[in-house]
Amino acid sequence: TDGLSIATLYGSHSKPAPGQANCDEQAERRPRPRPQTVAFVAPPPPPPAPVPDQIITIRGIDKKVETLTNKRPAEDTGRNQ
């Protein structure tokens, strides 16, 4: 069943159950490629972090601006009346 599930995941080959089993063994014997993938995955996370801060800051400024613009006309209207 494991071979079938792996074949289903890959989907590229229909009868690679025995071949994939050998590939899996080789992958287990050669765990070096996996660390490289992790290294590549690690760098991307930092960039997204500053982006949320900027978005939050922008939202905060937008809210402040909206509050100021809303207060000004109300105050002016009250003074005019």
Secondary structure, DSSP 8 states (H G I E B T S, - for coil): -HHHHHHHHH-S-SS-HHHHHHHHHHHHH--SHHHHHHHHHSSSSTTTTHHHHHHHHHHHHHHHHHHHHHHHHHHHHHHH-
